[in-house]
Amino acid sequence: MRNPSDFLIIGERSLHETIKRCLPDEEEIAVVCCNTEEKAQENLARQAPDLIVAEFDLPQFKPIKFLSGLFSSGEKREVVMVSEAPLIENVVKCMQLGARDFLQLPKEGLKLHELLKNFYAQWQRRQKGAAYSAQQHERFGISGIIGESQQMQNVVQLIKKITSRRWMTVLVRGETGTGKEVIARAIHYGSSETSPNAPFVEVNCTAIPENLLEAELFGYEKGAFTDAKFSKKGLFEVAEGGTLFLDEIGDMSLVLQAKLLKAIEEKRIRRLGGTQSIEVKTRIMAGTHAQFEKNIEAGRFRRDLYYRLNVITITLPPLRERGDDILVLAQHFLNGYATEYDASARSFTPAAEQALTSYDWPGNVRELQHVIERAVLLGDRPVIEVKEIYEALGVQPHPKVPSISSNGKASKWSRSIEIPPEGLSLKDGECKLIQEVLRLTKWNKTRAAQILGISRPRLSRKIEEYKIEDSHEIKLALN
């Protein structure tokens, strides 16, 4: 992360040595020294230094002209001028042109030492911030989206289009646990319009009580309510220059929806108890698992706010529809947790992979991540076994699925499914199979799901989809 010249010193050797002695570790920071204006300009053309210290009385150096040219572009520069006996008019002129300070050396040597110490601390913070920002971009950028399925590749292509254009409002839709925040972060960190250190602020609208959410979003002034003993910025202000991601926005109250719409439209907010409007340049992204269309028709969500949020919509598929992405993600989580917990597990047995792909994953990627973490902690071998997957899921291993024969000569679990002369569609066959297994298990849904090799929630959805009714309960009702 080093620059070719972090500090530029324009002066004689004595000044160079004085400044280098003030710096804590010259191996960590690049200091370039020169004693002519020509050499200084050559260095400035290559790289803009963080700090320039220039000797006013240096031969072959015209400080007033140098400063005038340096600040003519309007770019902010940190410049400190030094002299053994500076004239008041020269000090005033340099400060007017834009110099940070003008010191008398060696008389103000201690002040120079403190100034360099502060600049060095700021430099270190910038370096750490740049390194952290690079890590965030690598972790949360587009490259951090894991998935080889066509659905996820389509999502990635859409994100690339979004990040290459000016800021726009984005709505991310998908079931709980599908990774809506991951997508929002990828857009934030991949956007060409967002500065590297711009904040990403996420708030779950369902996790904060309704009466507190407004104060969290818009902030408040001292005395706005009983416990407001001081003023506080809202998340709109905290996210200034960056992104505010409103997760589960579909559950927001109608009153707050109206205030949010006004803030998005006008790009201005007003703190609770405040009288002044505050301009905010904040990108808004929203996420929801809710069916907006149904909520709008039911009067639970404002149509105009939906249209304002729905500039670009990204719909995330549930994990159960992503095919081999289940194993790709599982391996990714396994690698991460094996390193974090210093575990030996590095792969899955074929049976464990089969268990992962056959499960319905109602909690989507978040559930898969937690299951793999538990499996790593439960296992003590280089390979994750199927029993560890079942233990992590909290279910019993699936028994063998009973055969369904057409001749009736099978075990007590065997039953026949009649196929009409015109044939049987896959959908009708699945319906008949579910009906038969439910009858055999006397409508024990947990047992039926184990026999069918699917999760209980998925079985319930199939029962609802095919409108399968419990014949035993119907008979009791008739009697």
C-alpha positions in Angstrom: 0.0 0.0 0.0 3.0 2.3 0.0 3.3 5.3 -2.4 6.5 6.2 -4.2 6.7 9.4 -2.1 4.5 9.7 1.0 6.4 12.7 2.3 8.3 15.2 0.1 11.0 17.4 1.6 12.3 20.3 -0.4 15.4 21.7 1.4 19.0 21.3 2.3 20.5 18.1 3.9 20.1 19.5 7.5 16.3 19.8 7.0 16.2 16.3 5.6 18.0 14.8 8.6 15.8 16.8 11.0 12.6 15.6 9.6 13.7 12.0 9.3 14.7 11.9 13.0 11.1 13.0 13.8 9.5 10.1 11.9 9.0 6.9 14.0 10.0 4.4 11.3 11.4 5.6 8.0 11.3 2.0 6.7 7.5 2.1 6.9 7.0 5.3 5.1 8.6 6.6 1.9 10.4 10.0 2.3 11.7 11.7 -0.8 14.2 14.6 -0.5 15.3 17.1 -3.0 16.9 20.6 -3.0 15.7 22.1 -6.3 12.3 23.1 -7.6 12.9 21.1 -10.8 13.4 17.9 -8.8 10.3 18.7 -6.7 8.1 19.2 -9.8 9.4 15.9 -11.3 8.4 14.1 -8.1 5.0 15.8 -8.0 4.3 14.7 -11.6 4.9 11.0 -10.6 2.9 10.9 -7.3 1.0 13.3 -5.0 2.7 13.1 -1.6 0.7 13.2 1.6 2.8 16.1 3.0 5.2 18.6 1.6 7.8 20.4 3.8 9.6 23.2 1.9 12.4 25.5 2.9 11.4 29.0 2.0 15.0 30.4 1.6 16.3 27.5 -0.5 18.4 28.6 -3.5 17.0 27.6 -6.9 13.5 27.6 -5.4 10.8 30.3 -5.8 8.3 29.4 -3.0 5.6 31.9 -3.9 5.5 30.7 -7.5 5.7 27.1 -6.4 2.7 27.5 -4.1 0.7 29.4 -6.6 1.1 26.6 -9.2 0.6 23.9 -6.6 -2.8 25.2 -5.5 -4.0 26.5 -8.8 -5.7 23.2 -9.7 -7.9 23.4 -6.6 -6.7 20.1 -5.3 -6.1 20.0 -1.5 -2.5 19.9 -0.5 -0.8 19.7 2.9 2.2 22.0 2.8 4.4 23.3 5.6 6.9 26.1 5.0 10.0 26.5 7.2 12.6 29.2 7.5 15.2 30.3 10.0 14.1 33.9 10.0 10.8 34.3 8.1 9.5 37.8 7.2 5.9 38.5 8.3 4.8 39.4 4.7 6.2 36.0 3.4 4.4 34.1 6.1 1.1 35.9 5.4 1.5 35.4 1.6 2.2 31.6 2.0 -0.8 31.1 4.3 -3.0 33.0 1.9 -2.0 30.8 -1.0 -2.9 27.7 1.0 0.1 26.6 3.2 -1.0 24.6 6.3 1.7 26.3 8.5 4.9 28.3 8.5 7.4 27.4 11.2 10.6 29.1 12.3 13.5 26.6 12.7 15.2 25.6 14.9 13.2 27.8 17.3 10.0 25.9 16.6 11.6 22.4 16.3 9.3 20.9 18.9 6.2 22.2 17.1 7.6 20.6 13.9 8.1 17.3 15.7 4.5 17.3 17.0 3.2 18.3 13.5 5.0 15.4 11.8 3.9 13.0 14.6 0.3 13.9 13.9 0.7 13.6 10.1 2.4 10.2 10.6 -0.6 9.0 12.7 -3.0 10.2 10.0 -1.0 8.5 7.3 -1.1 5.2 9.2 -4.9 5.5 9.6 -5.3 6.1 5.9 -3.1 3.1 5.1 -5.1 0.9 7.4 -8.3 2.3 6.0 -7.2 1.6 2.4 -6.2 -1.9 3.3 -9.5 -2.5 5.1 -11.4 -1.1 2.1 -9.5 -3.4 -0.2 -10.5 -6.4 2.0 -14.1 -5.3 2.0 -14.2 -5.0 -1.7 -12.6 -8.5 -2.1 -14.9 -10.0 0.5 -18.2 -8.3 -0.4 -17.7 -7.3 -4.1 -19.1 -9.2 -7.1 -16.3 -11.7 -6.8 -17.6 -12.7 -3.4 -20.9 -13.9 -4.8 -20.7 -17.7 -4.9 -22.9 -19.6 -7.3 -22.5 -21.4 -10.6 -26.2 -21.9 -11.4 -27.7 -19.9 -14.3 -30.0 -18.0 -11.9 -27.1 -16.6 -9.9 -25.1 -15.9 -13.1 -28.0 -13.8 -14.3 -27.9 -12.0 -11.0 -24.2 -11.3 -11.3 -24.6 -9.9 -14.8 -27.4 -7.6 -13.6 -25.2 -6.3 -10.8 -22.4 -5.6 -13.2 -24.7 -3.4 -15.2 -25.9 -1.6 -12.1 -22.4 -0.9 -10.8 -21.2 0.6 -14.1 -23.9 3.3 -14.1 -24.8 6.2 -11.8 -26.5 5.6 -8.5 -30.0 4.1 -8.8 -32.4 2.7 -6.3 -32.4 -1.1 -6.1 -34.9 -3.5 -4.6 -33.6 -7.0 -3.7 -36.3 -9.6 -3.3 -36.1 -13.1 -2.1 -36.9 -15.5 0.7 -35.3 -15.1 4.2 -31.7 -16.3 4.1 -31.2 -16.1 0.4 -28.5 -13.4 0.8 -30.1 -10.1 0.1 -27.6 -8.2 2.1 -24.7 -9.9 0.2 -26.2 -8.6 -3.0 -26.6 -5.1 -1.6 -23.0 -5.1 -0.4 -21.8 -6.3 -3.8 -23.5 -3.4 -5.5 -22.1 -0.9 -3.0 -18.5 -2.1 -3.1 -18.6 -2.6 -6.9 -20.1 0.8 -7.8 -17.9 3.2 -9.8 -19.8 6.1 -8.2 -19.0 5.1 -4.6 -15.7 6.1 -3.0 -13.5 3.3 -1.5 -14.2 4.4 2.1 -17.9 5.2 1.7 -20.0 3.6 4.5 -22.4 0.7 4.0 -25.2 0.9 6.7 -27.7 -1.9 7.0 -30.8 -1.8 9.2 -33.4 -4.6 9.6 -36.7 -2.8 9.7 -38.4 -5.7 11.7 -35.7 -5.8 14.3 -36.3 -2.3 15.6 -39.6 -1.4 17.3 -41.8 0.9 15.1 -41.6 3.8 17.6 -37.8 3.7 17.6 -37.2 3.1 13.9 -38.0 6.6 12.9 -35.5 8.0 15.3 -32.9 5.5 14.1 -33.4 6.5 10.4 -33.8 10.2 10.7 -32.0 11.0 14.0 -33.3 13.5 16.7 -32.4 16.8 18.3 -31.8 17.2 22.0 -35.1 17.4 23.9 -37.1 15.9 21.0 -38.5 13.4 23.6 -38.1 12.5 27.2 -34.8 10.6 26.9 -33.3 12.7 24.2 -30.5 14.2 26.3 -28.3 15.0 23.3 -28.7 15.2 19.5 -28.0 12.1 17.4 -27.5 11.6 13.7 -29.8 9.2 12.0 -28.7 6.4 9.7 -29.5 8.5 6.6 -26.7 10.9 7.8 -24.4 8.1 8.9 -24.6 6.6 5.4 -23.8 10.0 3.8 -21.9 9.3 0.5 -22.5 5.6 0.8 -25.4 3.1 1.0 -28.3 2.7 3.4 -29.8 -0.8 3.0 -33.3 -1.1 4.4 -33.8 -4.9 4.9 -37.4 -6.3 5.2 -38.8 -2.9 4.3 -42.1 -4.6 3.4 -43.0 -4.7 7.2 -42.5 -1.0 7.7 -45.6 1.0 9.0 -47.6 3.2 6.6 -46.7 6.4 8.5 -43.0 5.7 8.3 -43.4 4.7 4.6 -44.7 8.2 3.8 -41.7 9.9 5.5 -39.3 7.5 3.8 -40.8 8.3 0.4 -40.4 12.0 1.0 -36.8 11.6 2.1 -35.9 9.5 -1.0 -37.7 12.0 -3.4 -36.3 15.2 -1.9 -32.9 13.8 -0.7 -33.4 15.8 2.4 -34.4 14.7 6.0 -35.4 16.4 9.2 -34.4 15.1 12.5 -37.1 14.4 15.1 -37.7 17.7 17.0 -35.6 19.6 14.4 -36.6 22.6 12.3 -33.9 22.5 9.6 -33.9 20.2 6.6 -30.6 18.3 6.1 -29.5 17.4 2.6 -28.2 13.8 2.4 -26.5 12.1 -0.5 -27.2 8.5 0.4 -28.0 5.6 -1.9 -31.1 3.7 -0.9 -31.4 0.0 -1.4 -34.1 -2.2 0.0 -34.7 -5.8 0.6 -37.8 -7.8 1.3 -39.3 -11.3 1.5 -42.8 -9.9 1.3 -45.2 -10.1 -1.6 -45.4 -6.4 -2.4 -48.3 -6.8 -4.8 -50.5 -8.5 -2.2 -49.6 -5.9 0.5 -50.4 -3.1 -1.9 -53.8 -4.5 -2.7 -54.4 -5.1 1.0 -53.4 -1.5 1.8 -50.4 -2.5 3.8 -47.8 -0.9 1.5 -47.8 2.4 -0.4 -48.0 1.9 -4.1 -46.0 5.1 -4.8 -43.2 4.0 -2.5 -43.1 0.6 -4.2 -42.7 2.3 -7.6 -40.0 4.6 -6.2 -38.0 1.6 -4.9 -38.7 -0.6 -7.9 -36.3 1.1 -10.3 -34.2 -2.0 -10.5 -35.3 -5.3 -9.0 -33.1 -8.3 -8.3 -34.9 -11.5 -7.4 -32.9 -14.1 -5.6 -33.8 -17.8 -6.1 -34.3 -20.0 -3.1 -31.4 -22.4 -2.4 -33.5 -25.4 -3.2 -33.8 -24.2 -6.8 -30.0 -23.6 -7.3 -29.0 -27.2 -8.0 -25.2 -27.8 -7.5 -24.8 -24.4 -5.9 -25.7 -26.2 -2.7 -22.5 -28.2 -2.8 -20.4 -25.3 -4.0 -21.6 -23.2 -1.1 -21.2 -26.1 1.3 -17.6 -26.5 0.3 -17.0 -22.8 0.6 -18.4 -22.7 4.1 -16.5 -25.9 5.0 -13.1 -24.4 4.0 -13.8 -21.2 6.0 -14.9 -22.9 9.2 -12.2 -25.6 9.0 -9.7 -22.8 9.0 -11.5 -20.8 11.7 -11.8 -23.7 14.1 -8.5 -25.4 13.1 -10.5 -28.5 12.2 -9.3 -31.4 10.0 -12.5 -31.6 7.9 -11.9 -30.7 4.2 -14.5 -32.6 2.2 -17.8 -34.5 2.3 -18.6 -38.1 1.8 -20.9 -38.9 -1.2 -23.7 -39.8 1.3 -23.2 -36.4 3.0 -23.4 -34.6 -0.3 -26.6 -36.6 -1.1 -28.1 -35.5 2.2 -27.2 -31.8 1.5 -28.7 -31.8 -2.0 -31.9 -33.7 -1.0 -32.8 -31.4 1.9 -35.3 -28.6 1.2 -33.4 -25.7 3.0 -36.3 -23.6 4.1 -33.7 -21.2 5.7 -31.8 -21.0 2.5 -28.1 -20.1 2.4 -28.1 -18.8 6.0 -29.3 -22.2 7.2 -26.8 -24.1 5.1 -24.0 -21.9 6.5 -25.0 -22.7 10.1 -25.4 -26.4 9.4 -21.9 -26.7 7.9 -20.5 -24.8 10.9 -22.2 -27.3 13.3 -21.0 -30.2 11.2 -17.4 -29.0 11.4 -17.7 -28.7 15.2 -19.3 -32.1 15.5 -16.9 -34.0 13.3 -13.4 -35.1 14.2 -12.3 -36.6 10.8 -10.9 -35.1 7.5 -14.3 -36.0 5.9 -17.7 -34.9 7.0 -19.9 -37.9 7.3 -23.7 -38.1 6.6 -24.5 -38.6 10.3 -22.9 -35.3 11.1 -25.0 -33.6 8.5 -28.2 -35.2 10.0 -27.1 -34.2 13.5 -26.4 -30.7 12.4 -29.8 -30.5 10.7 -31.5 -32.0 13.8 -33.2 -34.8 11.9 -33.0 -38.6 11.9 -31.3 -40.4 9.0 -33.7 -41.2 6.2 -34.8 -44.9 6.1 -34.8 -46.6 2.7 -37.8 -45.5 0.7 -40.2 -48.4 0.3 -40.7 -49.9 -3.1 -44.0 -49.5 -4.8 -44.7 -52.5 -6.9 -47.5 -53.2 -9.4 -48.0 -56.9 -8.6 -48.7 -56.6 -4.9 -46.0 -59.1 -3.9 -43.8 -56.9 -1.8 -43.2 -56.2 1.9 -46.0 -54.8 4.1 -44.8 -51.3 3.1 -45.3 -52.0 -0.6 -48.4 -50.7 -2.3 -49.4 -50.5 -5.9 -50.0 -47.4 -7.9 -52.3 -47.9 -10.8 -51.3 -46.4 -14.1 -54.2 -45.7 -16.4 -54.0 -46.8 -20.1 -53.5 -43.2 -21.3 -50.5 -42.9 -19.0 -49.7 -40.8 -15.9 -48.0 -37.4 -15.7 -45.1 -36.9 -13.4 -47.1 -34.4 -11.4 -50.0 -36.8 -11.0 -47.6 -39.6 -10.1 -45.9 -37.5 -7.4 -49.4 -36.7 -6.0 -50.4 -40.4 -5.9 -47.0 -41.3 -4.3 -47.4 -38.7 -1.6 -51.0 -39.8 -0.9 -49.9 -43.4 -0.6 -47.1 -42.7 1.8 -49.3 -40.5 3.9 -51.9 -43.3 4.1 -49.2 -45.8 5.1 -47.9 -43.6 7.8 -51.4 -42.7 9.0 -50.7 -39.0 8.1 -47.5 -38.8 10.3 -46.0 -36.0 8.2 -42.6 -36.3 9.8 -42.3 -40.0 9.1 -43.8 -39.5 5.6 -41.2 -36.8 4.8 -38.4 -39.1 5.9 -39.6 -41.9 3.7 -40.0 -39.5 0.7 -36.6 -38.0 1.3 -37.8 -34.4 1.6 -38.2 -32.0 4.4 -41.4 -31.7 6.4 -42.0 -28.0 5.2 -41.7 -29.2 1.6 -44.1 -32.0 2.2 -46.6 -29.5 3.7 -46.3 -27.3 0.6 -46.8 -30.4 -1.7 -49.9 -31.3 0.3 -51.3 -27.8 -0.1 -50.3 -27.7 -3.8 -52.0 -30.9 -4.7 -54.9 -30.3 -2.2 -54.4 -33.6 -0.6 -56.9 -34.3 2.3 -56.7 -36.7 5.2 -59.4 -39.3 4.3 -59.4 -40.5 7.9 -60.3 -37.1 9.3 -62.9 -36.7 6.5 -64.6 -40.0 7.6 -64.6 -38.9 11.2 -66.2 -35.6 10.3 -68.9 -37.4 8.3 -69.7 -39.7 11.2 
